[in-house]
Amino acid sequence: MTTLLQNVNEEVFRTYVFWTAVLVVKMLAMSVLTGRQRFRKKVFANPEDIQPSKKGAQPKFDDPDVERVRRAHRNDLENILPFFAIGLLYMLTNPEPFIAINLFRAVAIARIVHTLVYAVVVIPQPARGLSWAIAYFATAYMAVKTALFFL
């Protein structure tokens, strides 16, 4: 195990930690963005969140703007969490620093763009699909390289 840890390039590690932290902040911001949409539209999922002055109001689960942000957040969970795991393992393969650093950057920037074009300023396809694909294939590349290294 110590040999594997000795393979980790410091610059690659620092880049991974930086972009991982940026993506954590981005994912935390998605919760705030969801809340902002709920308050802006006065759409709440829980009865206790509805203002007492709105007697008879019922929770609502189908507002398109709130659901768009929730889908973007779910997409983050489906794509960013695997990147966290495989990025860390990929570093143990002693990758070429230039490639590893740019893969980490590509995933993070693509995921930020994905959120912007999906949930903040909606832009028609292929913007969302391209940003998703960049992060997806970079993560898949790291996964394949890692699996082959440890085969």
DSSP file with accessible surface (Angstrom, degrees, kcal/mol):
  #  RESIDUE AA STRUCTURE BP1 BP2  ACC     N-H-->O    O-->H-N    N-H-->O    O-->H-N    TCO  KAPPA ALPHA  PHI   PSI    X-CA   Y-CA   Z-CA
    1    1 A M     >        0   0  155      0, 0.0     4,-2.0     0, 0.0     5,-0.2   0.000 360.0 360.0 360.0 -39.0    0.0    0.0    0.0
    2    2 A T  H  >  +     0   0  100      1,-0.2     4,-1.8     2,-0.2     5,-0.1   0.883 360.0  56.1 -62.6 -34.7    2.8    2.4    0.8
    3    3 A T  H  > S+     0   0   95      1,-0.2     4,-0.8     2,-0.2    -1,-0.2   0.914 106.3  50.0 -62.6 -42.2    4.2    1.9   -2.7
    4    4 A L  H >4 S+     0   0   43      1,-0.2     3,-1.0     2,-0.2     4,-0.3   0.917 109.7  50.2 -61.6 -43.7    0.9    2.9   -4.2
    5    5 A L  H >< S+     0   0   99     -4,-2.0     3,-1.1     1,-0.3    -1,-0.2   0.820 103.6  59.8 -66.5 -28.8    0.8    6.1   -2.1
    6    6 A Q  H 3< S+     0   0  146     -4,-1.8    -1,-0.3     1,-0.2    -2,-0.2   0.717  95.5  65.1 -70.4 -19.2    4.3    6.9   -3.2
    7    7 A N  T << S+     0   0   45     -3,-1.0     2,-0.5    -4,-0.8    -1,-0.2   0.618  76.6 106.7 -74.2 -15.9    3.0    6.9   -6.8
    8    8 A V    <   -     0   0   39     -3,-1.1     2,-0.3    -4,-0.3    84,-0.1  -0.568  67.2-140.3 -76.4 118.5    0.7    9.9   -6.1
    9    9 A N     >  -     0   0   57     -2,-0.5     4,-2.7    82,-0.3     5,-0.2  -0.594   9.9-135.8 -75.1 133.4    2.1   13.1   -7.7
   10   10 A E  H  > S+     0   0  139     -2,-0.3     4,-2.9     1,-0.2     5,-0.2   0.896 103.2  49.6 -61.5 -41.0    1.7   16.1   -5.4
   11   11 A E  H  > S+     0   0  113      2,-0.2     4,-2.3     1,-0.2    -1,-0.2   0.911 112.0  48.6 -66.1 -39.7    0.5   18.4   -8.1
   12   12 A V  H  > S+     0   0    2      2,-0.2     4,-2.7     1,-0.2    -2,-0.2   0.937 112.8  48.6 -63.7 -45.4   -2.1   15.9   -9.3
   13   13 A F  H  X S+     0   0   94     -4,-2.7     4,-2.8     1,-0.2     5,-0.2   0.935 111.3  48.8 -60.7 -46.9   -3.3   15.4   -5.7
   14   14 A R  H  X S+     0   0  164     -4,-2.9     4,-2.5     1,-0.2    -1,-0.2   0.897 112.1  49.4 -62.2 -39.4   -3.6   19.1   -5.1
   15   15 A T  H  X S+     0   0   17     -4,-2.3     4,-2.6    -5,-0.2     5,-0.3   0.930 111.3  49.2 -65.5 -44.6   -5.5   19.5   -8.3
   16   16 A Y  H  X S+     0   0   19     -4,-2.7     4,-2.5     1,-0.2     5,-0.2   0.940 112.5  47.7 -59.3 -47.2   -7.9   16.7   -7.4
   17   17 A V  H  X S+     0   0   67     -4,-2.8     4,-2.5     2,-0.2    -2,-0.2   0.925 112.4  49.7 -62.1 -43.9   -8.5   18.1   -3.9
   18   18 A F  H  X S+     0   0  115     -4,-2.5     4,-2.3    -5,-0.2    -2,-0.2   0.962 115.0  41.4 -60.0 -52.9   -9.1   21.6   -5.3
   19   19 A W  H  X S+     0   0   41     -4,-2.6     4,-2.4     1,-0.2    -1,-0.2   0.854 112.9  54.6 -69.7 -30.6  -11.6   20.5   -7.9
   20   20 A T  H  X S+     0   0   23     -4,-2.5     4,-2.2    -5,-0.3    -1,-0.2   0.941 109.3  48.0 -64.2 -44.1  -13.3   18.0   -5.6
   21   21 A A  H  X S+     0   0   53     -4,-2.5     4,-2.4    -5,-0.2    -2,-0.2   0.909 110.2  52.2 -62.5 -41.0  -13.8   20.9   -3.0
   22   22 A V  H  X S+     0   0   41     -4,-2.3     4,-2.5     1,-0.2    -1,-0.2   0.932 110.5  48.1 -60.4 -43.5  -15.2   23.1   -5.8
   23   23 A L  H  X S+     0   0    0     -4,-2.4     4,-2.6     2,-0.2    -1,-0.2   0.858 108.4  54.0 -69.0 -32.7  -17.7   20.4   -6.8
   24   24 A V  H  X S+     0   0   61     -4,-2.2     4,-2.6     2,-0.2    -1,-0.2   0.947 110.3  47.0 -63.2 -45.9  -18.7   19.9   -3.1
   25   25 A V  H  X S+     0   0   96     -4,-2.4     4,-2.4     1,-0.2    -2,-0.2   0.927 111.6  51.8 -61.0 -41.5  -19.5   23.6   -2.9
   26   26 A K  H  X S+     0   0   23     -4,-2.5     4,-1.2     1,-0.2    -2,-0.2   0.929 110.5  47.7 -61.6 -43.1  -21.4   23.4   -6.2
   27   27 A M  H  X S+     0   0   22     -4,-2.6     4,-0.8     1,-0.2     3,-0.3   0.897 110.8  51.2 -67.2 -37.6  -23.5   20.5   -4.9
   28   28 A L  H >X S+     0   0  114     -4,-2.6     4,-1.2     1,-0.2     3,-0.7   0.893 105.5  56.9 -64.2 -37.0  -24.2   22.3   -1.7
   29   29 A A  H 3X S+     0   0   51     -4,-2.4     4,-2.8     1,-0.2    -1,-0.2   0.798  95.0  66.5 -64.5 -27.2  -25.3   25.3   -3.7
   30   30 A M  H 3X S+     0   0    3     -4,-1.2     4,-2.4    -3,-0.3    -1,-0.2   0.874  97.8  52.8 -63.5 -35.1  -27.9   23.1   -5.4
   31   31 A S  H <X S+     0   0   67     -4,-0.8     4,-2.4    -3,-0.7    -1,-0.2   0.921 110.8  46.9 -64.5 -41.3  -29.7   22.7   -2.2
   32   32 A V  H  X S+     0   0  108     -4,-1.2     4,-2.8     2,-0.2    -2,-0.2   0.912 110.9  52.2 -65.6 -40.9  -29.8   26.5   -1.8
   33   33 A L  H  X S+     0   0   23     -4,-2.8     4,-2.3     2,-0.2    -2,-0.2   0.907 109.2  49.7 -63.5 -39.5  -31.0   26.8   -5.4
   34   34 A T  H  X S+     0   0   18     -4,-2.4     4,-2.5     2,-0.2    -2,-0.2   0.944 112.1  47.8 -63.0 -46.8  -33.8   24.3   -4.8
   35   35 A G  H  X S+     0   0   25     -4,-2.4     4,-2.6     1,-0.2     5,-0.2   0.905 109.6  53.3 -60.5 -41.6  -34.9   26.3   -1.7
   36   36 A R  H  X S+     0   0  141     -4,-2.8     4,-2.8     1,-0.2    -1,-0.2   0.926 109.9  47.7 -60.2 -43.5  -34.7   29.5   -3.6
   37   37 A Q  H  X S+     0   0   14     -4,-2.3     4,-2.5     1,-0.2    -1,-0.2   0.910 110.8  51.9 -64.4 -41.2  -37.0   28.1   -6.3
   38   38 A R  H  X>S+     0   0   35     -4,-2.5     5,-2.3     1,-0.2     4,-0.8   0.926 114.7  41.6 -61.8 -45.2  -39.4   26.8   -3.7
   39   39 A F  H  <5S+     0   0  143     -4,-2.6    -2,-0.2     3,-0.2    -1,-0.2   0.900 113.9  52.2 -70.6 -39.0  -39.7   30.2   -2.0
   40   40 A R  H  <5S+     0   0  138     -4,-2.8    -2,-0.2    -5,-0.2    -1,-0.2   0.914 121.5  32.1 -62.2 -41.9  -39.8   32.1   -5.2
   41   41 A K  H  <5S-     0   0   65     -4,-2.5    -1,-0.2    -5,-0.2    -2,-0.2   0.473 105.0-127.0 -92.9  -6.2  -42.7   30.0   -6.5
   42   42 A K  T  <5 +     0   0  129     -4,-0.8     2,-0.5     1,-0.2    -3,-0.2   0.925  60.4 145.1  55.7  48.3  -44.2   29.4   -3.1
   43   43 A V      < +     0   0    8     -5,-2.3     2,-0.4    -6,-0.2    -1,-0.2  -0.973  23.2 177.5-120.6 115.6  -44.1   25.6   -3.7
   44   44 A F        -     0   0   20     -2,-0.5    16,-2.5    14,-0.3     6,-0.1  -0.922  28.2-154.9-125.6 147.2  -43.4   23.4   -0.8
   45   45 A A  S    S+     0   0   18     -2,-0.4    -1,-0.1    14,-0.2     3,-0.1   0.618  79.7  60.4 -92.7 -15.3  -43.2   19.6   -0.4
   46   46 A N  S >  S-     0   0   75      1,-0.1     3,-1.7    12,-0.1     4,-0.5  -0.942  75.3-135.4-120.3 137.3  -44.0   19.5    3.3
   47   47 A P  G >  S+     0   0   87      0, 0.0     3,-1.4     0, 0.0    -1,-0.1   0.861 105.0  59.0 -57.0 -36.2  -47.2   20.7    5.0
   48   48 A E  G 3  S+     0   0  143      1,-0.3    -3,-0.0    -3,-0.1     0, 0.0   0.674  98.8  59.8 -70.3 -14.4  -45.2   22.3    7.9
   49   49 A D  G <  S+     0   0   75     -3,-1.7     2,-0.3     2,-0.1    -1,-0.3   0.614  82.6  98.2 -86.5 -13.2  -43.4   24.5    5.3
   50   50 A I  S <  S-     0   0   30     -3,-1.4    -7,-0.0    -4,-0.5    -8,-0.0  -0.596  87.1-105.6 -78.6 134.3  -46.6   26.1    4.1
   51   51 A Q    >   -     0   0   94     -2,-0.3     3,-2.3     1,-0.1     6,-0.2  -0.306  21.1-126.9 -60.3 138.6  -47.3   29.5    5.6
   52   52 A P  T 3  S+     0   0  111      0, 0.0     3,-0.3     0, 0.0    -1,-0.1   0.797 108.5  65.2 -57.2 -28.3  -50.1   29.4    8.2
   53   53 A S  T 3  S+     0   0   95      1,-0.2     2,-0.8     2,-0.1    -2,-0.1   0.651  87.3  73.4 -70.2 -12.7  -51.8   32.3    6.3
   54   54 A K  S X  S-     0   0   99     -3,-2.3     3,-2.3     3,-0.0    -1,-0.2  -0.414  75.4-174.0 -97.8  57.0  -52.3   29.9    3.3
   55   55 A K  T 3   +     0   0  187     -2,-0.8     3,-0.1     1,-0.3    -2,-0.1  -0.237  69.3  17.7 -55.1 135.1  -55.1   27.8    4.9
   56   56 A G  T 3  S+     0   0   68      1,-0.3    -1,-0.3     0, 0.0     2,-0.1   0.343  88.5 140.8  85.2  -8.8  -56.0   24.8    2.8
   57   57 A A    <   -     0   0   46     -3,-2.3    -1,-0.3    -6,-0.2    -7,-0.1  -0.427  38.1-151.0 -67.5 143.6  -52.8   25.0    0.8
   58   58 A Q        -     0   0  150     -3,-0.1   -14,-0.3    -2,-0.1   -12,-0.1  -0.843  23.3 -93.3-115.5 151.8  -51.4   21.6    0.0
   59   59 A P        -     0   0   34      0, 0.0     2,-0.4     0, 0.0   -14,-0.2  -0.286  41.4-148.1 -57.6 149.9  -47.9   20.4   -0.7
   60   60 A K        +     0   0   90    -16,-2.5     3,-0.1     1,-0.1   -14,-0.0  -0.986  24.3 174.6-128.9 135.4  -46.9   20.4   -4.3
   61   61 A F        +     0   0  136     -2,-0.4    -1,-0.1     1,-0.1   -16,-0.1   0.265  69.5  61.9-120.4   8.6  -44.5   18.0   -6.0
   62   62 A D        +     0   0  115      4,-0.0    -1,-0.1     5,-0.0     3,-0.0   0.151  53.7 138.6-129.9  23.4  -44.8   18.9   -9.7
   63   63 A D     >  -     0   0    9      1,-0.2     4,-2.8    -3,-0.1     5,-0.3  -0.546  47.8-142.5 -69.3 126.3  -43.7   22.5  -10.2
   64   64 A P  H  > S+     0   0   86      0, 0.0     4,-1.8     0, 0.0    -1,-0.2   0.863  96.4  48.3 -62.7 -35.4  -41.6   22.5  -13.4
   65   65 A D  H  > S+     0   0   55      2,-0.2     4,-1.6     1,-0.2     5,-0.1   0.920 114.9  43.8 -72.3 -42.1  -39.0   25.0  -12.1
   66   66 A V  H  > S+     0   0    1      1,-0.2     4,-2.4     2,-0.2     5,-0.2   0.935 114.5  50.4 -65.8 -43.8  -38.4   23.3   -8.8
   67   67 A E  H  X S+     0   0   36     -4,-2.8     4,-2.7     1,-0.2     5,-0.2   0.852 104.7  57.7 -66.1 -32.1  -38.3   19.9  -10.4
   68   68 A R  H  X S+     0   0   64     -4,-1.8     4,-2.2    -5,-0.3    -1,-0.2   0.942 109.4  44.6 -62.2 -45.6  -35.8   21.1  -13.0
   69   69 A V  H  X S+     0   0    1     -4,-1.6     4,-2.4     2,-0.2    -2,-0.2   0.921 112.8  51.6 -65.8 -40.8  -33.4   22.1  -10.2
   70   70 A R  H  X S+     0   0  106     -4,-2.4     4,-2.7     1,-0.2    -2,-0.2   0.900 109.4  49.9 -63.8 -38.6  -34.0   18.8   -8.4
   71   71 A R  H  X S+     0   0   82     -4,-2.7     4,-2.5     2,-0.2    -1,-0.2   0.906 110.2  50.4 -65.9 -39.9  -33.3   16.8  -11.5
   72   72 A A  H  X S+     0   0    0     -4,-2.2     4,-1.9     2,-0.2    -2,-0.2   0.911 111.5  48.6 -63.1 -40.1  -30.0   18.7  -12.0
   73   73 A H  H  X S+     0   0   39     -4,-2.4     4,-2.1     2,-0.2    -2,-0.2   0.926 111.1  49.4 -66.3 -43.5  -29.1   18.0   -8.4
   74   74 A R  H  X S+     0   0  127     -4,-2.7     4,-2.2     1,-0.2    -2,-0.2   0.908 108.1  54.4 -62.1 -39.2  -29.9   14.3   -8.8
   75   75 A N  H  X S+     0   0   31     -4,-2.5     4,-1.3     1,-0.2     5,-0.3   0.899 105.9  53.4 -62.1 -38.2  -27.8   14.3  -12.0
   76   76 A D  H >X>S+     0   0    0     -4,-1.9     4,-3.6     1,-0.2     5,-0.8   0.934 108.0  49.6 -59.1 -47.2  -24.9   15.7   -9.9
   77   77 A L  H 3X5S+     0   0   79     -4,-2.1     4,-0.5     1,-0.2    -2,-0.2   0.888 111.4  49.5 -61.3 -36.6  -25.3   12.9   -7.4
   78   78 A E  H 3<5S+     0   0  111     -4,-2.2    -1,-0.2    -5,-0.2    -2,-0.2   0.731 126.8  23.5 -73.8 -22.5  -25.3   10.3  -10.2
   79   79 A N  H <X5S+     0   0   21     -4,-1.3     4,-1.1    -3,-0.5    -2,-0.2   0.755 119.6  49.1-116.3 -36.7  -22.2   11.7  -11.9
   80   80 A I  H  X5S+     0   0    0     -4,-3.6     4,-2.4    -5,-0.3    -3,-0.2   0.905 105.2  57.3 -77.6 -39.8  -20.0   13.7   -9.4
   81   81 A L  H  X<S+     0   0   82     -5,-0.8     4,-1.8    -4,-0.5     5,-0.2   0.926 106.8  48.8 -61.3 -42.6  -20.0   11.0   -6.6
   82   82 A P  H  > S+     0   0   63      0, 0.0     4,-3.0     0, 0.0     5,-0.3   0.904 109.0  54.7 -61.6 -36.1  -18.4    8.4   -9.0
   83   83 A F  H  X S+     0   0    0     -4,-1.1     4,-2.9     1,-0.2     5,-0.3   0.916 104.2  54.5 -60.6 -42.6  -15.9   11.0  -10.0
   84   84 A F  H  X S+     0   0   36     -4,-2.4     4,-1.4     1,-0.2    -1,-0.2   0.936 114.6  40.2 -55.6 -47.5  -14.9   11.5   -6.4
   85   85 A A  H  X S+     0   0   58     -4,-1.8     4,-2.0     2,-0.2    -2,-0.2   0.960 120.0  41.2 -68.8 -50.7  -14.2    7.8   -5.9
   86   86 A I  H  X S+     0   0   25     -4,-3.0     4,-3.2     1,-0.2     5,-0.2   0.858 110.2  58.2 -73.3 -31.5  -12.5    7.0   -9.3
   87   87 A G  H  X S+     0   0    0     -4,-2.9     4,-1.6    -5,-0.3    -1,-0.2   0.922 108.1  47.5 -60.2 -41.8  -10.5   10.2   -9.3
   88   88 A L  H  X S+     0   0   86     -4,-1.4     4,-0.7    -5,-0.3    -2,-0.2   0.937 115.8  43.4 -65.4 -45.4   -8.9    9.2   -6.0
   89   89 A L  H >< S+     0   0   82     -4,-2.0     3,-1.0     1,-0.2     4,-0.3   0.880 108.1  59.7 -68.5 -36.6   -8.2    5.7   -7.2
   90   90 A Y  H >< S+     0   0    6     -4,-3.2     3,-1.9     1,-0.3    -1,-0.2   0.870  96.6  61.7 -59.8 -35.9   -6.9    7.0  -10.6
   91   91 A M  H >< S+     0   0    3     -4,-1.6     3,-1.4     1,-0.3   -82,-0.3   0.814  94.2  63.6 -60.7 -29.1   -4.3    8.9   -8.8
   92   92 A L  T << S+     0   0   24     -3,-1.0    -1,-0.3    -4,-0.7    -2,-0.2   0.616  89.7  68.2 -71.5 -10.9   -2.9    5.7   -7.4
   93   93 A T  T <  S-     0   0   17     -3,-1.9    -1,-0.3    -4,-0.3    -2,-0.2   0.400 108.0-121.3 -87.4   2.7   -2.1    4.6  -11.0
   94   94 A N    <   -     0   0   92     -3,-1.4    -3,-0.1   -90,-0.2    -2,-0.1   0.950  42.3-166.7  56.0  55.8    0.7    7.2  -11.3
   95   95 A P        -     0   0   14      0, 0.0   -86,-0.1     0, 0.0    -1,-0.1  -0.241  34.9 -83.0 -70.2 162.4   -1.0    8.9  -14.3
   96   96 A E     >  -     0   0  121      1,-0.2     4,-2.7     4,-0.0     3,-0.3  -0.478  42.8-134.2 -60.5 122.6    0.7   11.4  -16.5
   97   97 A P  H  > S+     0   0   31      0, 0.0     4,-3.0     0, 0.0     5,-0.3   0.891 101.8  54.4 -52.8 -43.3    0.2   14.7  -14.5
   98   98 A F  H  > S+     0   0  152      1,-0.2     4,-1.8     2,-0.2     5,-0.2   0.923 113.3  42.5 -58.0 -43.7   -0.8   16.7  -17.6
   99   99 A I  H  > S+     0   0   69     -3,-0.3     4,-2.4     2,-0.2    -1,-0.2   0.950 116.4  46.7 -68.9 -49.3   -3.6   14.2  -18.4
  100  100 A A  H  X S+     0   0    0     -4,-2.7     4,-2.6     2,-0.2     5,-0.2   0.936 112.7  49.1 -60.5 -47.5   -4.8   13.7  -14.8
  101  101 A I  H  X S+     0   0    8     -4,-3.0     4,-2.3    -5,-0.3    -1,-0.2   0.924 113.9  46.0 -60.5 -43.1   -4.9   17.4  -14.0
  102  102 A N  H  X S+     0   0   56     -4,-1.8     4,-2.6    -5,-0.3    -1,-0.2   0.838 109.9  53.9 -74.1 -28.6   -6.8   18.2  -17.2
  103  103 A L  H  X S+     0   0   27     -4,-2.4     4,-2.6     2,-0.2     5,-0.2   0.938 109.9  48.0 -65.5 -44.9   -9.2   15.3  -16.7
  104  104 A F  H  X S+     0   0    0     -4,-2.6     4,-2.2     1,-0.2    -2,-0.2   0.929 114.5  46.2 -60.9 -45.0  -10.0   16.6  -13.2
  105  105 A R  H  X S+     0   0  100     -4,-2.3     4,-2.9    -5,-0.2     5,-0.3   0.919 111.4  51.9 -62.1 -44.5  -10.5   20.1  -14.6
  106  106 A A  H  X S+     0   0   35     -4,-2.6     4,-2.5     1,-0.2     5,-0.2   0.923 110.5  47.6 -61.2 -44.5  -12.6   18.9  -17.5
  107  107 A V  H  X S+     0   0    1     -4,-2.6     4,-2.4     2,-0.2     5,-0.2   0.958 115.6  44.2 -61.6 -49.8  -15.0   17.0  -15.2
  108  108 A A  H  X S+     0   0    0     -4,-2.2     4,-2.2    -5,-0.2    -2,-0.2   0.943 116.6  44.2 -64.3 -47.5  -15.4   19.9  -12.7
  109  109 A I  H  X S+     0   0   87     -4,-2.9     4,-2.8     1,-0.2     5,-0.2   0.925 113.6  51.3 -66.2 -40.4  -15.9   22.6  -15.3
  110  110 A A  H  X S+     0   0    7     -4,-2.5     4,-2.7    -5,-0.3    -1,-0.2   0.905 110.2  49.5 -62.7 -39.1  -18.2   20.4  -17.4
  111  111 A R  H  X S+     0   0    1     -4,-2.4     4,-2.0    -5,-0.2    -1,-0.2   0.882 111.0  49.4 -69.4 -35.3  -20.3   19.7  -14.3
  112  112 A I  H  X S+     0   0   51     -4,-2.2     4,-2.4     2,-0.2    -2,-0.2   0.945 112.8  47.0 -66.0 -45.6  -20.5   23.4  -13.4
  113  113 A V  H  X S+     0   0   59     -4,-2.8     4,-2.8     1,-0.2     5,-0.3   0.916 108.0  57.3 -61.6 -41.3  -21.5   24.2  -17.0
  114  114 A H  H  X S+     0   0    3     -4,-2.7     4,-1.4     1,-0.2     5,-0.3   0.931 108.8  45.5 -55.4 -46.1  -24.1   21.4  -16.9
  115  115 A T  H  X>S+     0   0   10     -4,-2.0     4,-3.0     1,-0.2     5,-1.0   0.922 112.1  51.6 -64.2 -43.5  -25.7   23.0  -13.8
  116  116 A L  I  X>S+     0   0   84     -4,-2.4     5,-3.0     1,-0.2     4,-0.9   0.928 115.8  39.1 -60.7 -45.7  -25.7   26.4  -15.4
  117  117 A V  I  <5S+     0   0   12     -4,-2.8     6,-1.9     3,-0.2    -1,-0.2   0.655 123.9  40.8 -83.1 -12.5  -27.3   25.3  -18.7
  118  118 A Y  I  <5S+     0   0   22     -4,-1.4    -2,-0.2    -5,-0.3    -3,-0.2   0.854 132.4  10.2 -98.0 -43.6  -29.8   23.0  -17.0
  119  119 A A  I  <5S+     0   0    9     -4,-3.0    -3,-0.2    -5,-0.3     3,-0.1   0.570 128.7  37.5-120.2 -13.6  -31.0   24.7  -13.8
  120  120 A V  I  <<S+     0   0   69     -5,-1.0     2,-0.5    -4,-0.9    -3,-0.2   0.835 130.1   8.1-106.5 -62.6  -29.8   28.4  -13.9
  121  121 A V  S   <S-     0   0   97     -5,-3.0    -1,-0.2    -6,-0.2     2,-0.2  -0.893  84.3-138.2-121.8  95.2  -30.0   29.8  -17.4
  122  122 A V        -     0   0   82     -2,-0.5    -4,-0.2    -3,-0.1    -5,-0.1  -0.388  24.9-177.3 -63.9 121.8  -31.8   27.1  -19.4
  123  123 A I        -     0   0   77     -6,-1.9     5,-0.4    -2,-0.2    -2,-0.0  -0.968  29.2-108.0-119.7 136.2  -30.1   26.7  -22.8
  124  124 A P    >   -     0   0  107      0, 0.0     3,-1.4     0, 0.0     4,-0.1  -0.135  56.5 -53.4 -60.8 159.5  -31.4   24.3  -25.4
  125  125 A Q  T 3  S+     0   0  102      1,-0.3     0, 0.0     2,-0.2     0, 0.0  -0.253 111.4  46.7 -58.2 149.8  -29.6   21.1  -26.3
  126  126 A P  T 3> S+     0   0   84      0, 0.0     4,-3.1     0, 0.0    -1,-0.3  -0.940 102.3  72.1 -97.9  14.4  -26.9   20.1  -27.1
  127  127 A A  H <> S+     0   0   29     -3,-1.4     4,-2.2     1,-0.2     5,-0.2   0.928 104.2  40.3 -56.3 -49.2  -25.4   22.3  -24.4
  128  128 A R  H  > S+     0   0   73     -5,-0.4     4,-2.5     1,-0.2    -1,-0.2   0.931 116.8  49.5 -67.5 -43.5  -26.5   20.1  -21.5
  129  129 A G  H  > S+     0   0   28      1,-0.2     4,-2.6     2,-0.2    -2,-0.2   0.903 111.5  48.6 -63.1 -40.7  -25.8   16.9  -23.3
  130  130 A L  H  X S+     0   0  105     -4,-3.1     4,-2.4     2,-0.2    -1,-0.2   0.923 112.0  47.9 -66.3 -43.4  -22.3   18.0  -24.3
  131  131 A S  H  X S+     0   0    5     -4,-2.2     4,-1.6    -5,-0.3    -2,-0.2   0.907 113.9  48.0 -65.7 -38.8  -21.4   19.1  -20.8
  132  132 A W  H  X S+     0   0   84     -4,-2.5     4,-2.7    -5,-0.2    -2,-0.2   0.942 111.7  50.3 -62.1 -47.2  -22.7   15.9  -19.4
  133  133 A A  H  X S+     0   0   24     -4,-2.6     4,-3.0     1,-0.2     5,-0.3   0.881 105.7  55.3 -63.4 -39.5  -20.8   13.8  -21.9
  134  134 A I  H  X S+     0   0   95     -4,-2.4     4,-1.9     1,-0.2    -1,-0.2   0.955 114.5  39.3 -58.8 -50.1  -17.5   15.5  -21.3
  135  135 A A  H  X S+     0   0    2     -4,-1.6     4,-2.4     2,-0.2     5,-0.2   0.915 116.3  52.2 -66.9 -41.3  -17.6   14.7  -17.6
  136  136 A Y  H  X S+     0   0  106     -4,-2.7     4,-2.7     1,-0.2    -2,-0.2   0.945 112.9  42.2 -61.1 -50.3  -19.1   11.2  -18.1
  137  137 A F  H  X S+     0   0  128     -4,-3.0     4,-2.5     2,-0.2    -1,-0.2   0.851 112.9  53.1 -72.3 -31.1  -16.4   10.1  -20.6
  138  138 A A  H  X S+     0   0   10     -4,-1.9     4,-2.1    -5,-0.3    -1,-0.2   0.931 112.8  45.1 -65.2 -42.6  -13.5   11.6  -18.6
  139  139 A T  H  X S+     0   0   19     -4,-2.4     4,-2.3     2,-0.2    -2,-0.2   0.922 113.1  50.3 -66.3 -42.5  -14.8    9.8  -15.5
  140  140 A A  H  X S+     0   0   35     -4,-2.7     4,-2.7    -5,-0.2     5,-0.2   0.904 108.2  53.5 -62.2 -41.4  -15.2    6.6  -17.6
  141  141 A Y  H  X S+     0   0   91     -4,-2.5     4,-2.8     1,-0.2     5,-0.2   0.936 109.7  47.6 -58.0 -47.5  -11.7    6.9  -19.0
  142  142 A M  H  X S+     0   0    0     -4,-2.1     4,-2.4     1,-0.2    -1,-0.2   0.892 111.4  51.6 -62.0 -38.3  -10.3    7.2  -15.4
  143  143 A A  H  X S+     0   0   38     -4,-2.3     4,-2.7     2,-0.2    -2,-0.2   0.930 112.0  45.0 -65.3 -44.9  -12.3    4.2  -14.4
  144  144 A V  H  X S+     0   0   84     -4,-2.7     4,-2.8     2,-0.2     5,-0.2   0.939 113.8  49.3 -65.0 -47.1  -11.0    2.0  -17.3
  145  145 A K  H  X S+     0   0   98     -4,-2.8     4,-2.0    -5,-0.2    -1,-0.2   0.902 113.5  47.5 -59.3 -40.4   -7.4    3.1  -16.8
  146  146 A T  H  X S+     0   0    8     -4,-2.4     4,-2.0    -5,-0.2    -2,-0.2   0.933 112.0  48.6 -66.9 -46.6   -7.7    2.4  -13.1
  147  147 A A  H  X S+     0   0   63     -4,-2.7     4,-0.5     1,-0.2    -2,-0.2   0.925 113.0  47.9 -60.7 -43.6   -9.3   -1.1  -13.6
  148  148 A L  H >< S+     0   0  109     -4,-2.8     3,-0.7     1,-0.2    -1,-0.2   0.876 109.1  54.5 -66.0 -35.6   -6.6   -2.0  -16.2
  149  149 A F  H 3< S+     0   0   98     -4,-2.0    -1,-0.2    -5,-0.2    -2,-0.2   0.891 114.6  39.4 -63.5 -40.3   -3.8   -0.8  -13.9
  150  150 A F  H 3<        0   0   99     -4,-2.0    -1,-0.2    -5,-0.1    -2,-0.2   0.385 360.0 360.0 -94.1   4.6   -5.0   -3.0  -11.1
  151  151 A L    <<        0   0  179     -3,-0.7    -3,-0.1    -4,-0.5    -4,-0.0  -0.302 360.0 360.0 -66.1 360.0   -5.9   -6.0  -13.3
